[in-house]
Amino acid sequence: MKKLVNDVHAVVRETLEGFALAHPDLVDVHYSPDFVTRHAPKTEGKVGLVSGGGSGHEPLHAGFVGEGMLDAAVPGAVFTSPTPDPILEATKAADHGAGVLHIVKNYTGDVLNFETAAELADMEDIQVATVVVNDDVAGEDSLYTAGRRGVAGTLLGEKIAGAAAERGDSLEEVTRIATKVNDQTRSMGLALGPCTVPHAGKPSFDLPGDEMEIGIGIHGAPGRHRGKVAPAAEIAERLVTPILAELTELEPAGADEGVIAMVNCMGATPLLELYLMYGEIARLLQGVGITVARNLVGNYITSLDMAGCSLTLVRADAELLSLWDAPVN
């Protein structure tokens, strides 16, 4: 294993220390328990947004703490849910009199620990609502999940719900919008190579050089299907087809304006390949009459050094697009 680390058991703490030094104008990093908050004071009466989960997915979640998105993020150990204590402290820090929304990826540990923290917050008279993200179309249930996994669609929920909170919407309204985003979002990922968890010291699964995994999550586990590496156009079709099969079954949330499309790097794939993939995906969508209203291409929700990418599509209406376009820092 070759990684830029000191002690494999201190990676998260030392990363947080570096993150704090790099962005003192944007965030404050708190230790024991570990959580990240906005540096600038929040407006009284604003709904707070808190998310979190295992580390290794950077910039998710701490990288999205700031104006227009999260008020606080809670990093756990690599690929491991944070415990209720730091989630509670982050919730208290994010509360400014209007309640707090927890945005939680659908993994059993995350769901249980955020649920416990919400119960503890309620005992301190903090109103907490929760939206569980479950956008992965690769399949139902897994080793760590009851139901579908929460993957890259988490970012879209944080951005759009964050814009609603920033403009002063109530907790009930921000929760409605976050739920609407999740309901209209689907994702699918693939890996060309595994990742290596620092304290494990070896790849998370074996993948021959001429094969790829389709339907991977974000925690280093193998995918749902394995096959020979194919041209980008064929891979794009294998991502687009199952997502569209589900999106076309949904009732539109409002007047259909097309989709927000995100091609997300899993950690080790260069932009050269990501933009090529986006081109293939955009052509496929155009070919079936779907407008790409907005897009993102790059590193947003990674899986350490995994090679590969994921595709997320959000069926968007005017309300969601307006919130997507709102300022964010």
Wavefront OBJ file of the C-alpha trace (Angstrom):
o trace
v 0.000 0.000 0.000
v 1.265 3.459 -0.960
v -0.590 6.360 0.674
v 0.331 9.807 1.982
v -0.323 8.966 5.642
v 1.546 8.829 8.940
v -0.389 6.489 11.221
v -3.184 4.512 9.535
v -5.204 4.767 12.763
v -4.933 8.578 12.862
v -5.875 9.344 9.259
v -9.261 10.951 9.974
v -8.019 13.138 12.836
v -4.981 14.338 10.877
v -7.132 14.957 7.789
v -9.492 17.108 9.882
v -6.524 19.067 11.220
v -5.351 19.772 7.682
v -8.886 20.639 6.579
v -9.162 23.163 9.419
v -5.862 24.786 8.444
v -6.838 24.927 4.761
v -10.278 26.527 5.231
v -10.341 28.658 8.409
v -12.541 31.245 6.668
v -15.241 28.654 5.937
v -15.305 26.057 8.705
v -14.534 25.367 12.347
v -13.399 21.836 13.176
v -14.265 20.507 16.635
v -12.555 17.546 18.268
v -13.505 14.938 20.902
v -16.121 14.492 19.583
v -15.229 15.316 15.989
v -17.573 17.436 13.869
v -17.370 20.386 11.459
v -19.489 23.572 11.516
v -19.689 26.758 9.491
v -17.246 29.446 10.594
v -19.649 32.342 10.019
v -22.486 32.638 12.564
v -25.889 31.504 11.341
v -29.054 33.580 11.346
v -31.447 32.987 14.228
v -34.575 31.254 13.019
v -32.823 29.383 10.201
v -33.334 25.630 9.877
v -30.063 23.772 10.432
v -28.869 21.002 8.089
v -26.665 18.208 9.427
v -25.281 15.218 7.576
v -22.424 12.815 8.069
v -21.129 9.299 7.711
v -17.911 7.417 7.330
v -14.840 9.226 6.066
v -13.282 8.272 2.739
v -15.937 9.969 0.594
v -14.377 13.418 0.474
v -15.453 16.108 -0.266
v -18.654 14.582 1.200
v -19.667 15.628 3.849
v -17.379 18.205 5.450
v -16.585 19.797 2.091
v -20.227 20.827 1.746
v -20.448 22.742 5.025
v -21.050 26.362 4.128
v -23.563 28.972 3.062
v -26.363 27.411 1.038
v -25.623 23.827 2.083
v -24.828 22.124 5.386
v -24.532 23.796 8.770
v -22.585 20.864 10.205
v -21.065 17.539 9.148
v -20.039 14.568 11.265
v -17.147 12.393 10.011
v -16.842 8.852 11.308
v -13.891 6.542 10.880
v -13.206 5.408 7.306
v -16.394 3.816 5.912
v -17.862 3.713 9.452
v -20.822 5.652 10.802
v -20.156 8.314 13.425
v -21.555 7.521 16.865
v -24.542 9.386 18.345
v -22.429 11.687 20.568
v -20.777 13.769 17.805
v -24.045 13.750 15.819
v -25.815 15.226 18.861
v -23.144 17.899 19.334
v -23.316 18.831 15.650
v -27.115 19.001 15.893
v -26.917 21.324 18.894
v -24.418 23.541 17.068
v -26.660 23.689 13.987
v -29.838 24.535 15.919
v -30.812 28.209 15.783
v -34.354 28.025 16.965
v -36.074 26.593 13.885
v -35.142 22.918 14.191
v -32.639 20.723 12.394
v -32.901 18.393 9.400
v -30.725 15.277 9.369
v -29.876 14.068 5.852
v -28.817 10.435 6.267
v -27.532 7.899 3.741
v -29.382 4.588 3.972
v -26.862 2.400 5.778
v -27.919 0.597 8.938
v -25.288 2.146 11.215
v -25.916 5.664 9.937
v -29.689 5.343 10.269
v -29.546 3.928 13.813
v -26.956 6.399 15.109
v -28.674 9.458 13.640
v -31.976 8.175 15.030
v -30.455 7.876 18.518
v -28.953 11.362 18.249
v -32.333 12.765 17.172
v -33.962 11.209 20.250
v -31.279 12.738 22.484
v -31.764 16.123 20.795
v -35.508 15.907 21.418
v -34.743 15.496 25.132
v -32.956 18.855 24.895
v -35.971 20.448 23.179
v -34.421 20.510 19.701
v -36.861 19.535 16.967
v -35.229 17.158 14.482
v -36.603 15.836 11.181
v -34.870 13.144 9.131
v -34.692 12.305 5.433
v -33.030 8.998 4.543
v -31.444 8.986 1.086
v -31.869 5.748 -0.915
v -31.133 6.585 -4.550
v -29.097 3.543 -5.642
v -30.856 1.458 -8.320
v -28.332 -1.392 -8.184
v -30.535 -3.520 -5.939
v -32.391 -3.981 -2.687
v -30.606 -4.790 0.579
v -26.922 -5.453 1.122
v -24.555 -6.396 3.915
v -24.925 -2.950 5.513
v -28.338 -1.831 4.260
v -32.036 -2.571 4.635
v -33.509 -1.419 1.337
v -31.599 0.613 -1.229
v -28.314 2.335 -0.485
v -27.848 6.068 -0.251
v -25.088 7.163 -2.606
v -24.325 10.218 -4.761
v -27.880 11.541 -4.651
v -27.049 12.692 -1.112
v -25.210 15.683 -2.569
v -28.251 16.811 -4.550
v -30.409 16.672 -1.426
v -27.895 18.675 0.588
v -27.638 21.371 -2.083
v -31.340 21.792 -2.805
v -32.577 21.474 0.784
v -29.721 23.739 1.853
v -30.962 26.459 -0.489
v -34.465 26.157 0.973
v -33.119 26.472 4.513
v -30.933 29.434 3.553
v -33.901 31.418 2.243
v -35.760 30.892 5.525
v -38.135 27.996 4.855
v -39.642 26.160 7.834
v -38.394 22.741 8.983
v -41.529 21.148 7.547
v -40.927 22.801 4.172
v -37.195 22.002 4.040
v -38.014 18.382 4.894
v -40.642 18.272 2.136
v -38.127 19.530 -0.416
v -35.390 17.105 0.687
v -37.911 14.253 0.467
v -38.989 15.397 -2.985
v -35.378 15.409 -4.208
v -34.808 11.899 -2.890
v -38.033 10.644 -4.455
v -37.003 12.016 -7.870
v -33.334 10.867 -7.769
v -31.692 7.648 -8.964
v -28.007 6.618 -9.164
v -25.858 3.783 -10.504
v -22.101 3.241 -10.150
v -19.303 1.125 -11.586
v -15.730 0.324 -10.614
v -12.733 -0.357 -12.824
v -10.645 -1.102 -9.741
v -11.091 -1.512 -5.974
v -10.078 0.917 -3.242
v -7.706 0.339 -0.333
v -8.812 1.228 3.195
v -5.734 2.555 5.045
v -5.983 0.324 8.125
v -6.706 -2.757 5.955
v -3.645 -2.215 3.782
v -4.933 -4.202 0.805
v -7.609 -3.772 -1.911
v -11.187 -4.250 -0.739
v -11.880 -6.870 -3.413
v -10.046 -8.616 -6.259
v -10.778 -7.424 -9.783
v -8.835 -8.794 -12.751
v -7.330 -6.216 -15.062
v -9.794 -6.885 -17.879
v -12.976 -6.809 -15.747
v -15.278 -4.185 -14.185
v -17.873 -4.177 -11.385
v -21.325 -2.758 -12.159
v -23.606 -1.604 -9.338
v -21.004 -0.722 -6.714
v -21.784 1.394 -3.649
v -19.447 3.863 -1.961
v -17.925 1.700 0.784
v -15.470 -0.395 -1.180
v -17.706 -3.447 -1.548
v -17.979 -5.371 -4.834
v -20.805 -4.545 -7.223
v -23.878 -6.480 -8.310
v -22.498 -7.717 -11.629
v -19.038 -8.356 -13.037
v -18.118 -8.313 -16.688
v -15.386 -7.562 -19.180
v -14.291 -3.945 -19.516
v -16.211 -2.350 -22.380
v -15.992 0.886 -24.394
v -17.266 4.012 -22.634
v -20.376 4.170 -24.822
v -21.467 0.707 -23.690
v -20.686 1.462 -20.048
v -22.718 4.677 -20.251
v -25.690 2.705 -21.571
v -25.410 0.238 -18.688
v -25.647 3.146 -16.236
v -28.359 5.127 -18.009
v -30.752 2.273 -18.803
v -31.622 1.097 -15.249
v -31.864 4.679 -13.978
v -34.273 5.730 -16.728
v -36.313 2.560 -16.242
v -37.110 3.762 -12.725
v -37.354 7.513 -13.377
v -39.873 7.053 -16.175
v -42.146 5.169 -13.760
v -42.298 8.139 -11.379
v -45.071 10.670 -11.338
v -43.506 14.078 -12.134
v -43.008 16.252 -9.049
v -44.209 19.233 -11.094
v -43.904 20.502 -14.643
v -41.043 18.356 -15.967
v -38.017 20.497 -16.900
v -35.621 17.632 -17.664
v -32.932 16.268 -15.367
v -30.004 17.352 -13.257
v -27.197 14.983 -14.270
v -24.084 14.273 -12.213
v -21.142 12.180 -13.369
v -19.251 11.582 -10.146
v -15.697 10.276 -9.825
v -15.217 7.394 -7.381
v -11.779 8.762 -6.477
v -9.165 7.722 -9.020
v -10.631 8.392 -12.459
v -9.272 11.484 -14.259
v -11.418 14.270 -15.670
v -10.269 13.244 -19.140
v -12.372 10.091 -18.789
v -15.210 11.683 -16.789
v -15.943 14.273 -19.483
v -15.800 11.556 -22.135
v -18.356 9.586 -20.112
v -20.526 12.670 -19.686
v -20.541 13.149 -23.449
v -21.755 9.593 -23.979
v -24.423 9.954 -21.291
v -25.643 13.306 -22.620
v -26.005 11.839 -26.123
v -27.966 8.869 -24.786
v -30.342 11.156 -22.878
v -30.771 13.445 -25.869
v -31.529 10.407 -28.014
v -34.557 9.533 -25.885
v -35.766 13.127 -25.665
v -34.531 13.992 -22.161
v -33.154 17.486 -21.566
v -30.148 17.888 -19.271
v -31.169 21.065 -17.468
v -28.126 21.217 -15.179
v -25.022 19.077 -14.711
v -21.998 18.340 -12.542
v -18.841 16.448 -13.509
v -16.086 15.738 -10.991
v -15.201 14.487 -7.494
v -18.198 14.857 -5.187
v -18.811 11.544 -3.397
v -15.759 9.332 -3.658
v -14.691 5.945 -2.336
v -11.066 6.597 -1.410
v -8.938 5.628 -4.447
v -11.482 3.526 -6.311
v -11.318 3.800 -10.087
v -14.703 4.281 -11.711
v -17.662 6.629 -11.692
v -21.340 6.916 -10.887
v -24.249 8.561 -12.652
v -27.026 10.376 -10.799
v -30.134 11.786 -12.462
v -32.702 13.978 -10.717
v -36.061 14.458 -12.415
v -36.387 18.223 -11.970
v -39.152 20.797 -12.051
v -39.000 24.594 -11.807
v -38.940 24.502 -7.991
v -35.942 22.179 -7.799
v -34.038 24.022 -10.526
v -34.580 27.368 -8.808
v -33.156 25.986 -5.562
v -30.294 24.298 -7.444
v -29.365 27.685 -8.943
v -29.376 29.468 -5.559
v -25.985 30.775 -4.301
v -23.772 28.304 -2.458
v -20.329 28.524 -0.869
l 1 2 3 4 5 6 7 8 9 10 11 12 13 14 15 16 17 18 19 20 21 22 23 24 25 26 27 28 29 30 31 32 33 34 35 36 37 38 39 40 41 42 43 44 45 46 47 48 49 50 51 52 53 54 55 56 57 58 59 60 61 62 63 64 65 66 67 68 69 70 71 72 73 74 75 76 77 78 79 80 81 82 83 84 85 86 87 88 89 90 91 92 93 94 95 96 97 98 99 100 101 102 103 104 105 106 107 108 109 110 111 112 113 114 115 116 117 118 119 120 121 122 123 124 125 126 127 128 129 130 131 132 133 134 135 136 137 138 139 140 141 142 143 144 145 146 147 148 149 150 151 152 153 154 155 156 157 158 159 160 161 162 163 164 165 166 167 168 169 170 171 172 173 174 175 176 177 178 179 180 181 182 183 184 185 186 187 188 189 190 191 192 193 194 195 196 197 198 199 200 201 202 203 204 205 206 207 208 209 210 211 212 213 214 215 216 217 218 219 220 221 222 223 224 225 226 227 228 229 230 231 232 233 234 235 236 237 238 239 240 241 242 243 244 245 246 247 248 249 250 251 252 253 254 255 256 257 258 259 260 261 262 263 264 265 266 267 268 269 270 271 272 273 274 275 276 277 278 279 280 281 282 283 284 285 286 287 288 289 290 291 292 293 294 295 296 297 298 299 300 301 302 303 304 305 306 307 308 309 310 311 312 313 314 315 316 317 318 319 320 321 322 323 324 325 326 327 328 329
